[in-house]
């Protein structure tokens, strides 16, 4: 690997729906100024650029961030627009986003004007091109695979969603300081043991203690999973995120509920925890009301009804993959945590969708395996 190129003062980034290249390049170069280049197509280019601008500024990743519109289908016009823009130098052009024509035009502009250009590969390798010496010098940088892991998952989701809107941000889960010093096996044993207090004494919810007496049905597995993820090195876990249709008349109704979300390896991860749900919770009725409505065999009958109307595991997995990609881009990951051993057919289906299946009985080891299944740039260098 050759010596690093000159650090760009200004970073020009072509934008589209895939925002991670822009975020990672911003973290890598730490420029004084970002200029987001976009076309005039709202959904495909302009709106993502606006969302990325808000995210970069709110997250404090850069102090100055501007938008610059380029013609979608005019090769020469794109280069002329760049020539007339006031851009502090030295500069570099990131050409991951927008259309192929815009990317080629911007790369060619950098070549003709003796500037730098860069392209982020999906494995985290940053390809760099320097034309300042009158000829092409090419090299690569290895990006920090955890440079974005401390960002807030909710803010990343807000920057990505375009068909949906955030209805409920949920709660941020972190570890108590004393929990970080526990040995891994002792940590896990204290969580799953029925004789111990479980995950509650280990966690903070929005900075406050989590008490078992205030817990809700169905959250135990989610908290156990969150605690294990945090002990494995995840910075924070967001629990209870709800999305609604962006243009829905009934804006108060969620269409997607995300159990857990977090950032790891510069990617968004979505976790679905499949715990047994009681009839009371599913139908929001008491045991006495069930007996009054359905008689002595009420529980059995309503249980069969509940099973019939519940989505299958395959439907849940498919829906979570769709949600993860909207919330975190094409490389978003999904973990499906279940209490029961999945049948081979379900395991094969999950693998075909790139979903990590984790059993509660092997929660800590299963989550660790999922997190470390992502190849890091340093492993490929």
ZAMARGU-4260 file (C-alpha; in steps of 0.2 Angstrom, whole numbers, plus 5000, padded with zeros to 4 digits):
<rodrens>
0) 5000/5000/5000 | 5007/5017/4995 | 5008/5032/5006 | 4991/5041/5010 | 4986/5054/4998
5) 4984/5072/5003 | 4969/5074/5015 | 4955/5083/5006 | 4948/5099/5013 | 4932/5097/5004
10) 4923/5080/5000 | 4910/5080/4986 | 4899/5065/4987 | 4886/5059/4974 | 4871/5053/4983
15) 4857/5041/4981 | 4846/5030/4992 | 4862/5021/4999 | 4869/5033/5012 | 4882/5022/5020
20) 4896/5026/5008 | 4894/5045/5012 | 4893/5042/5030 | 4908/5031/5031 | 4919/5042/5019
25) 4914/5057/5030 | 4921/5048/5046 | 4936/5042/5036 | 4942/5059/5029 | 4935/5071/5042
30) 4934/5085/5030 | 4930/5103/5034 | 4916/5103/5022 | 4904/5091/5013 | 4895/5095/4997
35) 4882/5083/4992 | 4879/5081/4974 | 4862/5076/4968 | 4851/5075/4952 | 4834/5083/4950
40) 4824/5067/4953 | 4817/5069/4971 | 4815/5051/4977 | 4831/5044/4969 | 4843/5058/4973
45) 4837/5075/4980 | 4827/5068/4995 | 4841/5056/5000 | 4853/5071/4999 | 4843/5081/5011
50) 4841/5067/5023 | 4860/5064/5023 | 4863/5082/5025 | 4852/5083/5041 | 4860/5067/5048
55) 4878/5073/5045 | 4875/5090/5053 | 4865/5083/5068 | 4877/5069/5072 | 4891/5082/5072
60) 4901/5072/5058 | 4905/5088/5049 | 4902/5107/5052 | 4898/5112/5035 | 4887/5102/5023
65) 4879/5109/5007 | 4869/5103/4992 | 4873/5105/4974 | 4861/5100/4961 | 4868/5093/4944
70) 4859/5089/4928 | 4854/5070/4928 | 4857/5067/4909 | 4870/5080/4903 | 4888/5074/4904
75) 4896/5091/4899 | 4883/5100/4909 | 4888/5091/4925 | 4906/5096/4923 | 4902/5114/4919
80) 4891/5115/4934 | 4906/5108/4945 | 4918/5121/4936 | 4906/5136/4941 | 4904/5130/4960
85) 4915/5138/4973 | 4924/5123/4981 | 4938/5125/4993 | 4953/5114/4989 | 4961/5101/4990
90) 4945/5091/4986 | 4940/5073/4983 | 4925/5067/4973 | 4916/5051/4980 | 4907/5043/4966
95) 4897/5029/4974 | 4880/5037/4972 | 4868/5044/4959 | 4867/5038/4941 | 4881/5029/4931
100) 4882/5044/4919 | 4884/5056/4934 | 4897/5045/4942 | 4907/5044/4926 | 4906/5062/4923
105) 4912/5067/4940 | 4926/5054/4939 | 4931/5061/4922 | 4930/5079/4929 | 4942/5074/4943
110) 4954/5067/4930 | 4954/5082/4919 | 4956/5095/4933 | 4969/5085/4942 | 4959/5081/4957
115) 4956/5066/4969 | 4942/5053/4968 | 4937/5039/4979 | 4925/5024/4979 | 4920/5014/4994
120) 4919/4995/4991 | 4905/4985/5000 | 4919/4976/5010 | 4925/4993/5017 | 4940/4995/5006
125) 4941/5013/5000 | 4949/5014/4982 | 4958/5031/4980 | 4963/5039/4963 | 4974/5054/4962
130) 4977/5064/4946 | 4987/5079/4953 | 5004/5073/4946 | 4997/5073/4928 | 4995/5054/4929
135) 4984/5042/4938 | 4990/5036/4955 | 4979/5023/4963 | 4979/5015/4980 | 4967/5010/4994
140) 4964/5014/5012 | 4957/5002/5025 | 4943/5011/5033 | 4939/5009/5052 | 4926/4995/5053
145) 4919/5002/5069 | 4920/5021/5065 | 4901/5023/5064 | 4896/5011/5078 | 4894/5024/5091
150) 4881/5034/5081 | 4863/5034/5086 | 4853/5020/5078 | 4837/5030/5078 | 4846/5044/5069
155) 4853/5032/5056 | 4835/5025/5053 | 4828/5042/5051 | 4841/5046/5038 | 4837/5031/5028
160) 4818/5028/5028 | 4809/5035/5014 | 4793/5025/5012 | 4790/5025/5030 | 4792/5038/5044
165) 4797/5035/5062 | 4782/5034/5074 | 4791/5029/5090 | 4809/5030/5094 | 4808/5017/5108
170) 4821/5017/5122 | 4840/5016/5122 | 4848/5002/5131 | 4866/5002/5138 | 4875/4992/5151
175) 4878/4998/5169 | 4897/5001/5172 | 4898/4987/5184 | 4891/4975/5172 | 4905/4978/5160
180) 4918/4970/5172 | 4909/4953/5173 | 4917/4939/5165 | 4907/4934/5149 | 4902/4917/5155
185) 4896/4923/5172 | 4887/4937/5163 | 4878/4925/5152 | 4874/4913/5166 | 4866/4927/5177
190) 4855/4932/5163 | 4847/4915/5159 | 4847/4908/5176 | 4829/4907/5183 | 4837/4908/5201
195) 4845/4925/5197 | 4838/4942/5193 | 4841/4941/5174 | 4846/4955/5163 | 4837/4969/5173
200) 4851/4974/5185 | 4864/4974/5171 | 4855/4987/5160 | 4850/5005/5159 | 4835/5012/5149
205) 4838/5029/5143 | 4851/5031/5157 | 4839/5025/5171 | 4839/5008/5180 | 4828/4994/5173
210) 4817/4986/5186 | 4809/4969/5184 | 4793/4974/5193 | 4790/4986/5179 | 4793/4974/5165
215) 4780/4970/5152 | 4776/4953/5145 | 4787/4948/5130 | 4802/4960/5134 | 4812/4947/5144
220) 4820/4939/5129 | 4823/4956/5121 | 4832/4962/5136 | 4842/4946/5137 | 4847/4948/5119
225) 4851/4967/5121 | 4862/4963/5137 | 4872/4950/5128 | 4875/4962/5113 | 4881/4976/5124
230) 4893/4964/5133 | 4900/4959/5116 | 4904/4977/5112 | 4889/4985/5104 | 4889/5003/5110
235) 4870/5005/5112 | 4854/4995/5108 | 4838/5004/5103 | 4822/4994/5108 | 4804/4996/5103
240) 4805/5006/5087 | 4789/5008/5077 | 4787/5014/5059 | 4772/5021/5050 | 4768/5024/5032
245) 4775/5041/5027 | 4759/5046/5018 | 4746/5037/5029 | 4730/5046/5034 | 4730/5037/5050
250) 4748/5043/5055 | 4746/5035/5073 | 4746/5017/5067 | 4762/5007/5066 | 4765/4995/5051
255) 4782/4989/5057 | 4788/4986/5075 | 4807/4983/5077 | 4812/4974/5093 | 4830/4979/5093
260) 4841/4989/5082 | 4860/4993/5084 | 4875/4997/5074 | 4890/4986/5072 | 4903/4985/5058
265) 4897/5001/5050 | 4880/4992/5047 | 4863/4993/5054 | 4857/4977/5063 | 4839/4973/5066
270) 4834/4959/5079 | 4818/4950/5080 | 4815/4940/5096 | 4802/4927/5094 | 4796/4923/5112
275) 4780/4914/5116 | 4766/4927/5117 | 4751/4924/5129 | 4733/4924/5123 | 4730/4939/5135
280) 4743/4950/5126 | 4738/4945/5109 | 4719/4948/5111 | 4721/4961/5125 | 4708/4952/5136
285) 4709/4945/5154 | 4707/4926/5158 | 4690/4930/5166 | 4684/4938/5150 | 4690/4923/5139
290) 4680/4911/5150 | 4664/4923/5149 | 4666/4924/5130 | 4671/4906/5125 | 4667/4895/5140
295) 4677/4882/5149 | 4687/4878/5133 | 4690/4896/5129 | 4709/4895/5131 | 4710/4880/5119
300) 4699/4888/5106 | 4706/4905/5106 | 4724/4897/5106 | 4720/4889/5090 | 4713/4905/5083
305) 4728/4914/5088 | 4739/4901/5080 | 4729/4902/5064 | 4730/4921/5062 | 4748/4923/5068
310) 4761/4926/5054 | 4773/4912/5051 | 4791/4912/5055 | 4795/4914/5037 | 4783/4929/5035
315) 4791/4937/5050 | 4809/4934/5043 | 4805/4941/5026 | 4796/4956/5034 | 4811/4960/5045
320) 4823/4959/5030 | 4813/4972/5021 | 4812/4983/5036 | 4831/4981/5039 | 4835/4986/5022
325) 4824/5002/5022 | 4831/5007/5039 | 4849/5003/5035 | 4852/5000/5017 | 4857/4985/5006
330) 4870/4978/5018 | 4859/4979/5034 | 4859/4963/5044 | 4845/4953/5053 | 4846/4942/5068
335) 4831/4930/5072 | 4831/4925/5090 | 4820/4910/5095 | 4817/4899/5110 | 4814/4883/5100
340) 4825/4874/5088 | 4820/4879/5070 | 4816/4865/5058 | 4829/4862/5044 | 4817/4870/5031
345) 4816/4886/5041 | 4835/4887/5044 | 4837/4885/5025 | 4825/4899/5022 | 4833/4910/5034
350) 4850/4907/5027 | 4844/4911/5009 | 4839/4928/5015 | 4855/4931/5024 | 4847/4930/5041
355) 4856/4924/5057 | 4846/4912/5067 | 4851/4912/5086 | 4844/4900/5099 | 4840/4907/5116
360) 4849/4892/5124 | 4865/4897/5115 | 4861/4916/5115 | 4879/4923/5119 | 4888/4912/5107
365) 4875/4913/5094 | 4876/4932/5094 | 4895/4932/5095 | 4895/4921/5079 | 4883/4933/5070
370) 4893/4948/5074 | 4909/4941/5069 | 4902/4934/5052 | 4905/4951/5044 | 4922/4952/5035
375) 4931/4967/5041 | 4942/4978/5029 | 4957/4974/5040 | 4955/4955/5037 | 4955/4958/5018
380) 4970/4970/5017
</rodrens>
